[in-house]
Amino acid sequence: MYSKTVIDRFQNPHNAGALRGANAIGEVGNAACGDIMKIYLKINDNGVIENAKFKTFGCCAAIASTDMACDLIKGKTIDEALKVTNKQVIDLLGELPPHKIHCSILAEESIKAAIEDYYKKKEKEIKKSVKKPIKYV
């Protein structure tokens, strides 16, 4: 049913766990379908993803998809990471059963959610750093 790569990623994920110092966190999925993915990114000041980790509550395909997605975006710029697709995840995993394709879609969505979180945090930082105009008397 699953490729050797999927089984290996499930049994021996490379990127499992929370990431200390993460400045971007994306969570997707819902308990109703049974898959919840949380991805943690450390993005440097140049917009490069230095590290990526995940916590996934779900099936073998969900864990393998999130793990592979983390590997795909490490060392990439934000723009490059936003171009990662679920098809790339599937291709590297060596296929997924049709009823498990949604797991790779969630992995793609988790990347986008984390990057969205990063930009929201950056926007808040900018707003805090902007000082009120000086009033002259």
N, CA, C and O atoms as CSV, one atom per row, in Angstrom:
chain,resi,resn,atom,element,x,y,z
A,1,MET,N,N,0.813,-1.190,0.000
A,1,MET,CA,C,0.000,0.000,0.000
A,1,MET,C,C,0.864,1.263,0.000
A,1,MET,O,O,0.604,2.192,-0.765
A,2,TYR,N,N,1.886,1.300,0.852
A,2,TYR,CA,C,2.779,2.459,0.913
A,2,TYR,C,C,4.153,2.092,0.354
A,2,TYR,O,O,4.580,0.939,0.423
A,3,SER,N,N,4.833,3.089,-0.199
A,3,SER,CA,C,6.188,2.875,-0.708
A,3,SER,C,C,7.149,2.697,0.464
A,3,SER,O,O,6.817,3.008,1.608
A,4,LYS,N,N,8.340,2.193,0.161
A,4,LYS,CA,C,9.365,2.026,1.194
A,4,LYS,C,C,9.749,3.380,1.788
A,4,LYS,O,O,10.038,3.477,2.981
A,5,THR,N,N,9.753,4.414,0.964
A,5,THR,CA,C,10.105,5.749,1.444
A,5,THR,C,C,9.073,6.257,2.442
A,5,THR,O,O,9.439,6.818,3.474
A,6,VAL,N,N,7.803,6.070,2.152
A,6,VAL,CA,C,6.740,6.501,3.066
A,6,VAL,C,C,6.890,5.781,4.407
A,6,VAL,O,O,6.837,6.410,5.463
A,7,ILE,N,N,7.071,4.494,4.361
A,7,ILE,CA,C,7.204,3.705,5.594
A,7,ILE,C,C,8.440,4.151,6.380
A,7,ILE,O,O,8.386,4.289,7.602
A,8,ASP,N,N,9.554,4.377,5.672
A,8,ASP,CA,C,10.775,4.813,6.349
A,8,ASP,C,C,10.585,6.184,6.996
A,8,ASP,O,O,11.000,6.396,8.135
A,9,ARG,N,N,9.960,7.114,6.276
A,9,ARG,CA,C,9.720,8.458,6.827
A,9,ARG,C,C,8.775,8.412,8.022
A,9,ARG,O,O,8.902,9.208,8.952
A,10,PHE,N,N,7.835,7.484,7.994
A,10,PHE,CA,C,6.916,7.320,9.109
A,10,PHE,C,C,7.644,6.758,10.333
A,10,PHE,O,O,7.474,7.246,11.450
A,11,GLN,N,N,8.448,5.736,10.104
A,11,GLN,CA,C,9.133,5.084,11.212
A,11,GLN,C,C,10.351,5.863,11.711
A,11,GLN,O,O,10.697,5.791,12.890
A,12,ASN,N,N,10.994,6.600,10.816
A,12,ASN,CA,C,12.221,7.326,11.152
A,12,ASN,C,C,12.192,8.746,10.590
A,12,ASN,O,O,13.006,9.089,9.733
A,13,PRO,N,N,11.267,9.566,11.065
A,13,PRO,CA,C,11.194,10.921,10.511
A,13,PRO,C,C,12.465,11.715,10.823
A,13,PRO,O,O,13.036,11.596,11.907
A,14,HIS,N,N,12.893,12.521,9.860
A,14,HIS,CA,C,14.117,13.324,10.004
A,14,HIS,C,C,13.877,14.620,10.770
A,14,HIS,O,O,14.808,15.192,11.336
A,15,ASN,N,N,12.635,15.079,10.787
A,15,ASN,CA,C,12.343,16.439,11.253
A,15,ASN,C,C,11.260,16.517,12.322
A,15,ASN,O,O,10.634,17.565,12.484
A,16,ALA,N,N,11.030,15.445,13.043
A,16,ALA,CA,C,9.943,15.416,14.030
A,16,ALA,C,C,10.301,16.232,15.269
A,16,ALA,O,O,11.450,16.247,15.711
A,17,GLY,N,N,9.304,16.904,15.814
A,17,GLY,CA,C,9.464,17.640,17.055
A,17,GLY,C,C,9.315,19.132,16.874
A,17,GLY,O,O,9.310,19.644,15.755
A,18,ALA,N,N,9.192,19.821,17.998
A,18,ALA,CA,C,9.100,21.280,17.967
A,18,ALA,C,C,10.485,21.857,17.682
A,18,ALA,O,O,11.497,21.170,17.821
A,19,LEU,N,N,10.513,23.105,17.290
A,19,LEU,CA,C,11.770,23.767,16.946
A,19,LEU,C,C,11.965,24.973,17.846
A,19,LEU,O,O,11.203,25.938,17.784
A,20,ARG,N,N,12.982,24.911,18.678
A,20,ARG,CA,C,13.309,26.064,19.525
A,20,ARG,C,C,13.734,27.230,18.655
A,20,ARG,O,O,14.506,27.073,17.710
A,21,GLY,N,N,13.220,28.394,18.987
A,21,GLY,CA,C,13.583,29.580,18.229
A,21,GLY,C,C,12.826,29.745,16.924
A,21,GLY,O,O,13.175,30.587,16.097
A,22,ALA,N,N,11.786,28.937,16.740
A,22,ALA,CA,C,10.981,29.064,15.522
A,22,ALA,C,C,10.342,30.448,15.482
A,22,ALA,O,O,9.808,30.925,16.483
A,23,ASN,N,N,10.403,31.085,14.316
A,23,ASN,CA,C,9.756,32.387,14.170
A,23,ASN,C,C,8.596,32.319,13.182
A,23,ASN,O,O,8.085,33.345,12.732
A,24,ALA,N,N,8.192,31.100,12.857
A,24,ALA,CA,C,7.032,30.876,11.989
A,24,ALA,C,C,6.434,29.522,12.337
A,24,ALA,O,O,7.134,28.509,12.369
A,25,ILE,N,N,5.130,29.516,12.598
A,25,ILE,CA,C,4.445,28.265,12.938
A,25,ILE,C,C,3.139,28.214,12.149
A,25,ILE,O,O,2.343,29.152,12.179
A,26,GLY,N,N,2.935,27.120,11.453
A,26,GLY,CA,C,1.704,26.934,10.696
A,26,GLY,C,C,1.009,25.657,11.111
A,26,GLY,O,O,1.644,24.612,11.251
A,27,GLU,N,N,-0.289,25.741,11.308
A,27,GLU,CA,C,-1.067,24.562,11.677
A,27,GLU,C,C,-2.247,24.430,10.737
A,27,GLU,O,O,-2.978,25.392,10.503
A,28,VAL,N,N,-2.430,23.229,10.198
A,28,VAL,CA,C,-3.533,22.956,9.281
A,28,VAL,C,C,-4.155,21.609,9.621
A,28,VAL,O,O,-3.588,20.809,10.366
A,29,GLY,N,N,-5.338,21.381,9.054
A,29,GLY,CA,C,-6.034,20.119,9.251
A,29,GLY,C,C,-7.150,20.278,10.251
A,29,GLY,O,O,-7.412,21.371,10.755
A,30,ASN,N,N,-7.800,19.173,10.529
A,30,ASN,CA,C,-8.836,19.188,11.558
A,30,ASN,C,C,-8.999,17.784,12.133
A,30,ASN,O,O,-8.690,16.780,11.492
A,31,ALA,N,N,-9.485,17.757,13.334
A,31,ALA,CA,C,-9.640,16.481,14.036
A,31,ALA,C,C,-10.672,15.580,13.369
A,31,ALA,O,O,-10.606,14.358,13.501
A,32,ALA,N,N,-11.627,16.176,12.651
A,32,ALA,CA,C,-12.674,15.386,11.998
A,32,ALA,C,C,-12.093,14.439,10.955
A,32,ALA,O,O,-12.516,13.288,10.846
A,33,CYS,N,N,-11.109,14.936,10.181
A,33,CYS,CA,C,-10.497,14.060,9.174
A,33,CYS,C,C,-9.383,13.228,9.786
A,33,CYS,O,O,-8.943,12.238,9.201
A,34,GLY,N,N,-8.929,13.635,10.972
A,34,GLY,CA,C,-7.925,12.846,11.674
A,34,GLY,C,C,-6.492,13.277,11.456
A,34,GLY,O,O,-5.586,12.663,12.020
A,35,ASP,N,N,-6.246,14.306,10.663
A,35,ASP,CA,C,-4.881,14.751,10.410
A,35,ASP,C,C,-4.722,16.210,10.821
A,35,ASP,O,O,-5.446,17.083,10.342
A,36,ILE,N,N,-3.774,16.462,11.707
A,36,ILE,CA,C,-3.440,17.825,12.097
A,36,ILE,C,C,-1.928,17.960,11.990
A,36,ILE,O,O,-1.182,17.189,12.594
A,37,MET,N,N,-1.486,18.942,11.221
A,37,MET,CA,C,-0.060,19.172,11.010
A,37,MET,C,C,0.330,20.529,11.554
A,37,MET,O,O,-0.357,21.528,11.343
A,38,LYS,N,N,1.451,20.543,12.258
A,38,LYS,CA,C,1.999,21.790,12.771
A,38,LYS,C,C,3.456,21.823,12.337
A,38,LYS,O,O,4.237,20.931,12.667
A,39,ILE,N,N,3.808,22.861,11.594
A,39,ILE,CA,C,5.169,22.989,11.097
A,39,ILE,C,C,5.811,24.220,11.720
A,39,ILE,O,O,5.185,25.273,11.837
A,40,TYR,N,N,7.063,24.072,12.116
A,40,TYR,CA,C,7.834,25.128,12.761
A,40,TYR,C,C,9.001,25.501,11.846
A,40,TYR,O,O,9.737,24.628,11.387
A,41,LEU,N,N,9.166,26.794,11.583
A,41,LEU,CA,C,10.264,27.248,10.733
A,41,LEU,C,C,11.134,28.250,11.464
A,41,LEU,O,O,10.650,29.047,12.267
A,42,LYS,N,N,12.419,28.200,11.177
A,42,LYS,CA,C,13.361,29.229,11.608
A,42,LYS,C,C,13.844,29.899,10.331
A,42,LYS,O,O,14.592,29.318,9.545
A,43,ILE,N,N,13.391,31.146,10.144
A,43,ILE,CA,C,13.716,31.908,8.938
A,43,ILE,C,C,14.682,33.015,9.327
A,43,ILE,O,O,14.419,33.778,10.256
A,44,ASN,N,N,15.807,33.102,8.613
A,44,ASN,CA,C,16.792,34.124,8.972
A,44,ASN,C,C,16.439,35.484,8.372
A,44,ASN,O,O,15.450,35.616,7.650
A,45,ASP,N,N,17.254,36.487,8.676
A,45,ASP,CA,C,16.979,37.855,8.238
A,45,ASP,C,C,17.046,38.031,6.722
A,45,ASP,O,O,16.557,39.027,6.188
A,46,ASN,N,N,17.643,37.077,6.039
A,46,ASN,CA,C,17.706,37.120,4.576
A,46,ASN,C,C,16.544,36.381,3.928
A,46,ASN,O,O,16.495,36.253,2.705
A,47,GLY,N,N,15.605,35.892,4.742
A,47,GLY,CA,C,14.446,35.198,4.199
A,47,GLY,C,C,14.721,33.757,3.800
A,47,GLY,O,O,14.003,33.189,2.977
A,48,VAL,N,N,15.769,33.160,4.385
A,48,VAL,CA,C,16.112,31.771,4.085
A,48,VAL,C,C,15.670,30.894,5.255
A,48,VAL,O,O,15.888,31.235,6.418
A,49,ILE,N,N,15.056,29.778,4.936
A,49,ILE,CA,C,14.595,28.843,5.960
A,49,ILE,C,C,15.794,28.016,6.424
A,49,ILE,O,O,16.288,27.146,5.707
A,50,GLU,N,N,16.240,28.309,7.626
A,50,GLU,CA,C,17.410,27.624,8.178
A,50,GLU,C,C,17.072,26.241,8.709
A,50,GLU,O,O,17.885,25.319,8.632
A,51,ASN,N,N,15.862,26.102,9.250
A,51,ASN,CA,C,15.466,24.815,9.799
A,51,ASN,C,C,13.949,24.678,9.756
A,51,ASN,O,O,13.219,25.670,9.755
A,52,ALA,N,N,13.496,23.448,9.721
A,52,ALA,CA,C,12.069,23.145,9.702
A,52,ALA,C,C,11.840,21.859,10.480
A,52,ALA,O,O,12.552,20.872,10.297
A,53,LYS,N,N,10.844,21.884,11.345
A,53,LYS,CA,C,10.455,20.717,12.138
A,53,LYS,C,C,8.936,20.616,12.109
A,53,LYS,O,O,8.255,21.543,11.672
A,54,PHE,N,N,8.412,19.501,12.569
A,54,PHE,CA,C,6.958,19.334,12.550
A,54,PHE,C,C,6.484,18.457,13.696
A,54,PHE,O,O,7.237,17.675,14.277
A,55,LYS,N,N,5.205,18.623,13.993
A,55,LYS,CA,C,4.452,17.703,14.841
A,55,LYS,C,C,3.179,17.405,14.070
A,55,LYS,O,O,2.449,18.316,13.681
A,56,THR,N,N,2.920,16.140,13.855
A,56,THR,CA,C,1.732,15.745,13.097
A,56,THR,C,C,0.965,14.686,13.862
A,56,THR,O,O,1.525,13.693,14.325
A,57,PHE,N,N,-0.329,14.923,13.981
A,57,PHE,CA,C,-1.244,13.923,14.514
A,57,PHE,C,C,-1.965,13.369,13.304
A,57,PHE,O,O,-2.779,14.058,12.689
A,58,GLY,N,N,-1.673,12.139,12.964
A,58,GLY,CA,C,-2.314,11.568,11.791
A,58,GLY,C,C,-1.725,10.233,11.412
A,58,GLY,O,O,-1.014,9.592,12.186
A,59,CYS,N,N,-2.037,9.840,10.213
A,59,CYS,CA,C,-1.650,8.531,9.701
A,59,CYS,C,C,-0.214,8.536,9.188
A,59,CYS,O,O,0.478,9.553,9.225
A,60,CYS,N,N,0.200,7.397,8.721
A,60,CYS,CA,C,1.528,7.190,8.155
A,60,CYS,C,C,1.806,8.186,7.028
A,60,CYS,O,O,2.882,8.782,6.983
A,61,ALA,N,N,0.862,8.368,6.134
A,61,ALA,CA,C,1.035,9.273,4.987
A,61,ALA,C,C,1.151,10.727,5.437
A,61,ALA,O,O,1.906,11.499,4.847
A,62,ALA,N,N,0.417,11.100,6.465
A,62,ALA,CA,C,0.470,12.469,6.970
A,62,ALA,C,C,1.838,12.776,7.562
A,62,ALA,O,O,2.413,13.830,7.287
A,63,ILE,N,N,2.358,11.872,8.366
A,63,ILE,CA,C,3.668,12.067,8.987
A,63,ILE,C,C,4.762,12.085,7.929
A,63,ILE,O,O,5.637,12.950,7.959
A,64,ALA,N,N,4.721,11.149,7.003
A,64,ALA,CA,C,5.733,11.087,5.939
A,64,ALA,C,C,5.683,12.334,5.055
A,64,ALA,O,O,6.726,12.857,4.661
A,65,SER,N,N,4.485,12.807,4.745
A,65,SER,CA,C,4.334,13.994,3.894
A,65,SER,C,C,4.905,15.235,4.565
A,65,SER,O,O,5.597,16.026,3.925
A,66,THR,N,N,4.620,15.409,5.848
A,66,THR,CA,C,5.119,16.586,6.556
A,66,THR,C,C,6.638,16.518,6.699
A,66,THR,O,O,7.324,17.530,6.557
A,67,ASP,N,N,7.154,15.344,6.975
A,67,ASP,CA,C,8.598,15.174,7.100
A,67,ASP,C,C,9.301,15.516,5.791
A,67,ASP,O,O,10.315,16.214,5.787
A,68,MET,N,N,8.760,15.025,4.686
A,68,MET,CA,C,9.352,15.301,3.374
A,68,MET,C,C,9.252,16.785,3.041
A,68,MET,O,O,10.190,17.359,2.488
A,69,ALA,N,N,8.139,17.402,3.367
A,69,ALA,CA,C,7.959,18.835,3.104
A,69,ALA,C,C,9.023,19.650,3.838
A,69,ALA,O,O,9.559,20.614,3.290
A,70,CYS,N,N,9.324,19.265,5.065
A,70,CYS,CA,C,10.374,19.968,5.820
A,70,CYS,C,C,11.712,19.878,5.097
A,70,CYS,O,O,12.418,20.879,4.969
A,71,ASP,N,N,12.060,18.697,4.629
A,71,ASP,CA,C,13.321,18.547,3.890
A,71,ASP,C,C,13.333,19.391,2.617
A,71,ASP,O,O,14.362,19.950,2.239
A,72,LEU,N,N,12.185,19.474,1.966
A,72,LEU,CA,C,12.095,20.228,0.711
A,72,LEU,C,C,12.340,21.731,0.877
A,72,LEU,O,O,12.817,22.386,-0.050
A,73,ILE,N,N,12.020,22.274,2.041
A,73,ILE,CA,C,12.114,23.725,2.200
A,73,ILE,C,C,13.358,24.197,2.947
A,73,ILE,O,O,13.671,25.388,2.917
A,74,LYS,N,N,14.061,23.313,3.602
A,74,LYS,CA,C,15.274,23.709,4.315
A,74,LYS,C,C,16.289,24.283,3.336
A,74,LYS,O,O,16.574,23.694,2.293
A,75,GLY,N,N,16.831,25.453,3.696
A,75,GLY,CA,C,17.828,26.088,2.854
A,75,GLY,C,C,17.252,26.909,1.713
A,75,GLY,O,O,17.993,27.552,0.969
A,76,LYS,N,N,15.942,26.889,1.575
A,76,LYS,CA,C,15.287,27.644,0.499
A,76,LYS,C,C,14.842,29.014,1.010
A,76,LYS,O,O,14.648,29.223,2.207
A,77,THR,N,N,14.689,29.928,0.070
A,77,THR,CA,C,14.122,31.228,0.416
A,77,THR,C,C,12.618,31.052,0.613
A,77,THR,O,O,12.041,30.027,0.248
A,78,ILE,N,N,12.008,32.063,1.189
A,78,ILE,CA,C,10.557,32.017,1.377
A,78,ILE,C,C,9.857,31.840,0.035
A,78,ILE,O,O,8.941,31.028,-0.087
A,79,ASP,N,N,10.284,32.596,-0.971
A,79,ASP,CA,C,9.649,32.488,-2.295
A,79,ASP,C,C,9.783,31.083,-2.876
A,79,ASP,O,O,8.841,30.559,-3.472
A,80,GLU,N,N,10.953,30.478,-2.700
A,80,GLU,CA,C,11.153,29.111,-3.202
A,80,GLU,C,C,10.271,28.122,-2.437
A,80,GLU,O,O,9.705,27.204,-3.031
A,81,ALA,N,N,10.157,28.308,-1.127
A,81,ALA,CA,C,9.339,27.408,-0.307
A,81,ALA,C,C,7.867,27.497,-0.690
A,81,ALA,O,O,7.153,26.495,-0.665
A,82,LEU,N,N,7.420,28.690,-1.042
A,82,LEU,CA,C,6.021,28.860,-1.440
A,82,LEU,C,C,5.700,28.137,-2.746
A,82,LEU,O,O,4.530,27.915,-3.059
A,83,LYS,N,N,6.716,27.774,-3.498
A,83,LYS,CA,C,6.515,27.066,-4.766
A,83,LYS,C,C,6.505,25.548,-4.602
A,83,LYS,O,O,6.242,24.828,-5.565
A,84,VAL,N,N,6.785,25.055,-3.405
A,84,VAL,CA,C,6.753,23.612,-3.159
A,84,VAL,C,C,5.306,23.144,-3.252
A,84,VAL,O,O,4.402,23.751,-2.677
A,85,THR,N,N,5.105,22.064,-3.981
A,85,THR,CA,C,3.751,21.551,-4.205
A,85,THR,C,C,3.569,20.166,-3.594
A,85,THR,O,O,4.533,19.465,-3.288
A,86,ASN,N,N,2.317,19.801,-3.430
A,86,ASN,CA,C,2.035,18.460,-2.932
A,86,ASN,C,C,2.505,17.402,-3.924
A,86,ASN,O,O,2.841,16.287,-3.524
A,87,LYS,N,N,2.533,17.734,-5.204
A,87,LYS,CA,C,3.017,16.774,-6.209
A,87,LYS,C,C,4.504,16.471,-5.996
A,87,LYS,O,O,4.936,15.330,-6.155
A,88,GLN,N,N,5.276,17.487,-5.641
A,88,GLN,CA,C,6.694,17.252,-5.348
A,88,GLN,C,C,6.839,16.318,-4.144
A,88,GLN,O,O,7.679,15.418,-4.148
A,89,VAL,N,N,6.034,16.534,-3.139
A,89,VAL,CA,C,6.067,15.685,-1.953
A,89,VAL,C,C,5.740,14.240,-2.345
A,89,VAL,O,O,6.440,13.309,-1.949
A,90,ILE,N,N,4.684,14.065,-3.117
A,90,ILE,CA,C,4.279,12.718,-3.549
A,90,ILE,C,C,5.378,12.065,-4.390
A,90,ILE,O,O,5.709,10.898,-4.181
A,91,ASP,N,N,5.936,12.809,-5.331
A,91,ASP,CA,C,6.979,12.253,-6.194
A,91,ASP,C,C,8.168,11.741,-5.386
A,91,ASP,O,O,8.710,10.674,-5.675
A,92,LEU,N,N,8.572,12.507,-4.372
A,92,LEU,CA,C,9.705,12.096,-3.551
A,92,LEU,C,C,9.367,10.936,-2.620
A,92,LEU,O,O,10.236,10.137,-2.270
A,93,LEU,N,N,8.117,10.851,-2.229
A,93,LEU,CA,C,7.694,9.739,-1.375
A,93,LEU,C,C,7.486,8.449,-2.170
A,93,LEU,O,O,7.430,7.363,-1.594
A,94,GLY,N,N,7.374,8.571,-3.490
A,94,GLY,CA,C,7.156,7.382,-4.314
A,94,GLY,C,C,5.706,6.971,-4.362
A,94,GLY,O,O,5.386,5.783,-4.331
A,95,GLU,N,N,4.837,7.939,-4.437
A,95,GLU,CA,C,3.383,7.772,-4.542
A,95,GLU,C,C,2.706,7.659,-3.182
A,95,GLU,O,O,3.304,7.285,-2.173
A,96,LEU,N,N,1.438,8.000,-3.217
A,96,LEU,CA,C,0.541,7.820,-2.084
A,96,LEU,C,C,-0.748,7.228,-2.627
A,96,LEU,O,O,-1.130,7.517,-3.761
A,97,PRO,N,N,-1.420,6.409,-1.842
A,97,PRO,CA,C,-2.718,5.911,-2.295
A,97,PRO,C,C,-3.656,7.098,-2.553
A,97,PRO,O,O,-3.566,8.113,-1.862
A,98,PRO,N,N,-4.542,6.983,-3.527
A,98,PRO,CA,C,-5.432,8.098,-3.869
A,98,PRO,C,C,-6.173,8.710,-2.673
A,98,PRO,O,O,-6.343,9.927,-2.609
A,99,HIS,N,N,-6.607,7.888,-1.747
A,99,HIS,CA,C,-7.353,8.407,-0.599
A,99,HIS,C,C,-6.436,9.056,0.453
A,99,HIS,O,O,-6.915,9.519,1.488
A,100,LYS,N,N,-5.120,9.090,0.187
A,100,LYS,CA,C,-4.166,9.718,1.112
A,100,LYS,C,C,-3.483,10.946,0.504
A,100,LYS,O,O,-2.613,11.549,1.132
A,101,ILE,N,N,-3.874,11.310,-0.705
A,101,ILE,CA,C,-3.288,12.488,-1.370
A,101,ILE,C,C,-3.528,13.747,-0.535
A,101,ILE,O,O,-2.704,14.662,-0.536
A,102,HIS,N,N,-4.656,13.792,0.177
A,102,HIS,CA,C,-4.942,14.977,0.993
A,102,HIS,C,C,-3.841,15.247,2.015
A,102,HIS,O,O,-3.666,16.387,2.446
A,103,CYS,N,N,-3.099,14.216,2.405
A,103,CYS,CA,C,-2.002,14.400,3.365
A,103,CYS,C,C,-0.896,15.258,2.765
A,103,CYS,O,O,-0.331,16.116,3.444
A,104,SER,N,N,-0.591,15.029,1.499
A,104,SER,CA,C,0.432,15.839,0.842
A,104,SER,C,C,-0.070,17.265,0.630
A,104,SER,O,O,0.712,18.215,0.681
A,105,ILE,N,N,-1.359,17.415,0.396
A,105,ILE,CA,C,-1.951,18.753,0.250
A,105,ILE,C,C,-1.847,19.506,1.574
A,105,ILE,O,O,-1.513,20.690,1.591
A,106,LEU,N,N,-2.131,18.824,2.677
A,106,LEU,CA,C,-2.000,19.457,3.986
A,106,LEU,C,C,-0.554,19.872,4.260
A,106,LEU,O,O,-0.311,20.924,4.852
A,107,ALA,N,N,0.399,19.054,3.833
A,107,ALA,CA,C,1.813,19.404,4.023
A,107,ALA,C,C,2.149,20.696,3.277
A,107,ALA,O,O,2.825,21.574,3.815
A,108,GLU,N,N,1.674,20.804,2.041
A,108,GLU,CA,C,1.874,22.039,1.269
A,108,GLU,C,C,1.204,23.221,1.975
A,108,GLU,O,O,1.787,24.300,2.082
A,109,GLU,N,N,-0.007,23.013,2.447
A,109,GLU,CA,C,-0.741,24.085,3.125
A,109,GLU,C,C,-0.066,24.495,4.435
A,109,GLU,O,O,-0.128,25.662,4.823
A,110,SER,N,N,0.575,23.549,5.116
A,110,SER,CA,C,1.239,23.878,6.377
A,110,SER,C,C,2.434,24.802,6.145
A,110,SER,O,O,2.715,25.675,6.965
A,111,ILE,N,N,3.129,24.610,5.037
A,111,ILE,CA,C,4.237,25.509,4.679
A,111,ILE,C,C,3.699,26.920,4.480
A,111,ILE,O,O,4.240,27.885,5.019
A,112,LYS,N,N,2.640,27.024,3.708
A,112,LYS,CA,C,2.048,28.339,3.426
A,112,LYS,C,C,1.518,28.994,4.707
A,112,LYS,O,O,1.647,30.205,4.884
A,113,ALA,N,N,0.929,28.203,5.587
A,113,ALA,CA,C,0.410,28.742,6.848
A,113,ALA,C,C,1.545,29.267,7.721
A,113,ALA,O,O,1.403,30.310,8.359
A,114,ALA,N,N,2.658,28.560,7.755
A,114,ALA,CA,C,3.802,29.007,8.559
A,114,ALA,C,C,4.385,30.299,7.995
A,114,ALA,O,O,4.745,31.197,8.757
A,115,ILE,N,N,4.481,30.402,6.689
A,115,ILE,CA,C,5.021,31.612,6.073
A,115,ILE,C,C,4.072,32.786,6.288
A,115,ILE,O,O,4.518,33.913,6.501
A,116,GLU,N,N,2.789,32.532,6.233
A,116,GLU,CA,C,1.809,33.577,6.527
A,116,GLU,C,C,1.981,34.068,7.967
A,116,GLU,O,O,1.923,35.268,8.233
A,117,ASP,N,N,2.192,33.134,8.883
A,117,ASP,CA,C,2.434,33.487,10.283
A,117,ASP,C,C,3.700,34.341,10.420
A,117,ASP,O,O,3.729,35.305,11.185
A,118,TYR,N,N,4.726,33.982,9.681
A,118,TYR,CA,C,5.982,34.740,9.697
A,118,TYR,C,C,5.742,36.189,9.281
A,118,TYR,O,O,6.214,37.116,9.938
A,119,TYR,N,N,5.017,36.374,8.199
A,119,TYR,CA,C,4.746,37.732,7.713
A,119,TYR,C,C,3.875,38.520,8.687
A,119,TYR,O,O,4.076,39.722,8.857
A,120,LYS,N,N,2.926,37.872,9.318
A,120,LYS,CA,C,2.093,38.554,10.317
A,120,LYS,C,C,2.940,39.024,11.495
A,120,LYS,O,O,2.759,40.135,11.992
A,121,LYS,N,N,3.857,38.182,11.933
A,121,LYS,CA,C,4.742,38.559,13.039
A,121,LYS,C,C,5.668,39.704,12.632
A,121,LYS,O,O,5.908,40.622,13.416
A,122,LYS,N,N,6.181,39.647,11.417
A,122,LYS,CA,C,7.054,40.721,10.923
A,122,LYS,C,C,6.299,42.040,10.857
A,122,LYS,O,O,6.838,43.091,11.205
A,123,GLU,N,N,5.063,41.980,10.413
A,123,GLU,CA,C,4.237,43.186,10.314
A,123,GLU,C,C,4.034,43.811,11.697
A,123,GLU,O,O,4.107,45.030,11.856
A,124,LYS,N,N,3.778,42.963,12.691
A,124,LYS,CA,C,3.610,43.461,14.061
A,124,LYS,C,C,4.895,44.105,14.568
A,124,LYS,O,O,4.852,45.138,15.237
A,125,GLU,N,N,6.046,43.494,14.249
A,125,GLU,CA,C,7.338,44.058,14.658
A,125,GLU,C,C,7.545,45.440,14.050
A,125,GLU,O,O,8.008,46.362,14.721
A,126,ILE,N,N,7.201,45.568,12.792
A,126,ILE,CA,C,7.374,46.846,12.091
A,126,ILE,C,C,6.479,47.905,12.722
A,126,ILE,O,O,6.913,49.033,12.958
A,127,LYS,N,N,5.249,47.543,12.990
A,127,LYS,CA,C,4.315,48.497,13.596
A,127,LYS,C,C,4.811,48.946,14.970
A,127,LYS,O,O,4.668,50.116,15.325
A,128,LYS,N,N,5.385,48.036,15.737
A,128,LYS,CA,C,5.906,48.389,17.057
A,128,LYS,C,C,7.113,49.314,16.955
A,128,LYS,O,O,7.312,50.184,17.803
A,129,SER,N,N,7.910,49.123,15.921
A,129,SER,CA,C,9.147,49.908,15.797
A,129,SER,C,C,8.913,51.310,15.234
A,129,SER,O,O,9.757,52.194,15.382
A,130,VAL,N,N,7.779,51.503,14.595
A,130,VAL,CA,C,7.467,52.827,14.056
A,130,VAL,C,C,7.050,53.713,15.225
A,130,VAL,O,O,6.119,53.405,15.970
A,131,LYS,N,N,7.758,54.802,15.355
A,131,LYS,CA,C,7.469,55.711,16.479
A,131,LYS,C,C,6.419,56.728,16.064
A,131,LYS,O,O,6.255,57.054,14.888
A,132,LYS,N,N,5.723,57.211,17.070
A,132,LYS,CA,C,4.708,58.252,16.821
A,132,LYS,C,C,5.427,59.527,16.422
A,132,LYS,O,O,6.529,59.800,16.896
A,133,PRO,N,N,4.801,60.309,15.548
A,133,PRO,CA,C,5.427,61.557,15.123
A,133,PRO,C,C,5.637,62.518,16.303
A,133,PRO,O,O,4.858,62.555,17.255
A,134,ILE,N,N,6.689,63.264,16.198
A,134,ILE,CA,C,6.986,64.247,17.237
A,134,ILE,C,C,6.112,65.459,17.026
A,134,ILE,O,O,5.986,65.955,15.906
A,135,LYS,N,N,5.511,65.935,18.089
A,135,LYS,CA,C,4.666,67.123,18.012
A,135,LYS,C,C,5.517,68.331,18.392
A,135,LYS,O,O,6.120,68.385,19.464
A,136,TYR,N,N,5.542,69.266,17.505
A,136,TYR,CA,C,6.294,70.495,17.780
A,136,TYR,C,C,5.354,71.538,18.374
A,136,TYR,O,O,4.213,71.684,17.935
A,137,VAL,N,N,5.840,72.249,19.364
A,137,VAL,CA,C,5.028,73.265,20.039
A,137,VAL,C,C,5.466,74.640,19.608
A,137,VAL,O,O,4.906,75.637,20.063
